[in-house]
Amino acid sequence: MSKERTPLFCRMKDYRLLQNASGSIGDEKDVQGLTLEITKEVESFRNSSLVTGARVSVSHSPGRLTEWKKEQNALGAMERFDKRDASAMLTWESALDREQTSRQALPEAAAVALACKMKAKEKYQSDLWLEIEHLNKGIVQQDSSSPSSAGFSTTSNAVVPCETDAIENMFEQNLKIKFYISSRSTSPSSPSGDEADLVKVIDSAHLPVHTPTIKRKEYHSRIPFPTKNKTHQFFLMSFTAPTKCHQCTSLMVGLIRQGCVCDACGFSCHTTCVEKAPRACPVPFQQKKGALCLDLQKGMGTAYEGHVWIPKKTGVEKGWQRALAIACDFKLFLYDVDEEKDSKPNVVVSQSIDMRDRAFSVSPVWSSDFIPGKKKEMLRMFKVTASQLSAPSNRYSIPILADSENERSEWVRVLSELHEILRKRHSGDRSVYMLKEACDSSLPLIKTTQTATIIDHKRIALGNEEGLFIVHVTIDEIIRVGDMKHIHQIELIPHGQMVAVISGRRHHVQLFPMSALDGRKTDVHKLVETKGCQTMTSGTVCQGAHTCLCVARKSHVFCYELFQSKKISHRKFKELQTPTNVQWMAIFGEQLCIGFQSGFLRYPLKREGIPYRMLHSHDPTLSFIARQPVDALCAIEISSIEYLLCFKSIGIYTDSRGLRSRPAELMWPATPTYCRYNAPYLSVYSENAVDIFDVNSTEWIQTVPLKKVRPLNSEGSLNILHLETIRLIYFKNKMTNGDELVFPESDDRQKQASVPPPRQQAALFLPRSQGERAAAEGAVTPDLSQGTGRTTRGPRDI
């Protein structure tokens, strides 16, 4: 092979290296220079071919036959090499032609995009090559059949597809991901140092749900990261198993989006702990915290954890169920473990017991405790006790079965020490509500109660299948109102001195004056077109000048103005259509707030106008709600410029424009079924408990360990407890000066008396027969002709 062709192969190798490193030829002048050199090489090939032909014509003289054969063999080898050389040259020339074609096809903005892209490549090049060497997977490689120009992503159909190197495809894909993430990042952390060193939290709702497992940790531990430290690249993640924060070691409680994970080193933490996390990525070993680390000053961190056995939902007599127990933040968390599937604990908190409870205690189980179990199990069993309702005598205990006697001793020791620490620190009880039984649980009408409301501090209105009843909690007098049946909702309208109920099998709205609650006979006004409605709400508009009632039927909402003179009348002034069926509704000022699947809207009531979206579509941090349809539970007007939107999976703070107002989100420990608000506390009902949150501080402050409890009114102050004995429970707010309900003292209950109100036409609903009642309790025999009766049994604390 001639020496003139050697530089050609060197340049071809240089071109391949240049293409691998930068993805394309850096400058237009370089392309022109290379094209000129190619032209010269083509001319040299042509001259070489002519010389070869001349040699062949001379070589046929008779005297030089032997030399000709030798030369012919040499020339044959040279021709074969020339063909291979020419093929390589033509391939190179074809690649340059495609480069020029693609450059002509790109728009004018390609030059700017190229400059930005090259600058980004130079910035990430050093780190990227190290990642490529050590990470053979983790980055999705671009399909080799996808069209792309030499070093450019496909931006036009006119770009001719060409074959690129696998590493170049990987580089391009990684760069696309980084550019996409940067454009979607809207939640930067606090500034520290240069702008390039800022830690960014990226909403990864578009990414699949990630569950950190032992394999992931081992995978990251095997990676020999470069010695040069980088900053974390945090992503918001939804964990499907209980996960602890690597910064504070507390549990990341919630159903979705519980915390952040660094995409490079796997460091996971709360969104509030991102600013406190070590800046170096990966985190140096000396800065890592252990799995068990408790901050006694702040009361945060995990003190102990392990697998235990808890009674099945049907009772300890039916056997035991595997669970994960974690003593964290001075609470005992219990997570159910499904042994039939993957033996992983569920992310939903099964039970939560606060050690700040004054009645909290832990002790081994003895035979005198009368807890069913085998003798061998008794040696491994301990119980955790806490107060359930207000009376000191009414406590509940959870028997827990450890794997061994040593494990039982360790659990008892740890929980006892934590409770002793709280006692020495004089940590006060943070509970907000004290629970009382509103009326006698033996009353039959309580068993079928569907709805209730508090009329005043002495009276409660109960609605069930039999009708509407007024219960006097101080004298235990019961009055029936009208002849309505199947009461589904009760709405008091104080401004209009009216009461609205949804009643009947066909769910009609009926209106009657408040004087009917005193037992007086009144007319009932029926809204015929509300047939089949599911909910209603009332309020005032025009600065309290007009009374408004809004009724929802599937995806339609009827708005009425109510009038009260001698008779009740109404006027429908607006009819609204929602995207899907109405799930919740309330009046905020002059606007009607409606909740439906994956959204909330605010409609102006007294003026025309388009509704206001309470979740703005242009806020990328809120787009995950629309992508995964979720039920709306309620909305809370915290102020005139801020709202809390509660969905079945999460609670989000937004402003009046529908944009996120706070980075913090409310995390539900368990899947909620209802939400009720009594400022400033939000009650979230789940299967096994009621969790209380302060909406201003986003703090989880109390857990009421009541199973199968359901709210009866919009504030959540009245609740029905569906256990073996169905009870009507009143949530007394300890933080308020007054009280919605006033209960008589035990000494006064024997002195109760009442005078029948005039013109009373109601009938007494007796819990027992008249003879049994009179004989057992000395009750006054009711005068059924006047429709009134009295009992001497009052409410009691539980």
Buried (B, 14 or more C-beta within 10 A) or exposed (E): EEEEBEEBEEBBEEBEEBBBBBBBBBEEEEBEEBBEEBEEBBEBBEEBEEEEEEEEEEBEEEEEEEEBEEBEEEBEEBEEEBEEBBEBBEEBBEBBEBBBBBBEBBEEEBEEBBEEBBEBBEEBEEBBBBBBEEEEEEBEEBEEEEEBBBBBBEBEEEBBEBEBEEBBBBBBBBBEEBBEBEEBBBBEBEEEEEEEEEBBBBBBBEEEEBBBEEEBEEBBEEBEBBEEEBBBBBBBBBBBBBBBBBBBBBBBBBBBBBBBBBBBBBBBBBBBBBBEBBBBBBBEEEEEBEEBBBEEEEBBBBBBBBBBBBBEEEEBEEEBBBBBBBBBBBBBBBBBBEEEEEEBBBBBBBBBBBBBBEEBBBBBBEEEBEBEBEEEBBEBBBBBBBBBBBBEEBBBBBBBBBEEEEBBBBBBEBBBEBBEBBEEEEBEEBBBBBBBBBBBBEBEBBBBBBBBBBBEEBBBBBBBEBBBBBBBBBBBBBBBBBEBBBBBBBBBBEBBEBBBBBBBEEBBBBBBBBEBBBBBEBEBBEBEBBEEBBBBBBBBBEEEEBBBBBBBBEBBBBBBBBBBEEEBEBEEBBEBEBEEEBBBBBBBBBBBBBBBBBBBBBBBBBEEEEBBBBBBEEBBBBBBBBEEEBBBBBBBBBEEEBBBBBBBBBBBBBBBEBBBBBBBBBBBBBBBBBBBBBEBBBBBBBBBBBBBBBBEEBEBBBBBBBBEBEBBBBBBBBBBBEEEEBBBBBBBBEEEEEEBBEBBEEEEBEEBEBEBBEEBBBBBBBBBEBEEBBEEEEBBEBEEEBBBBBBBBBBBBB
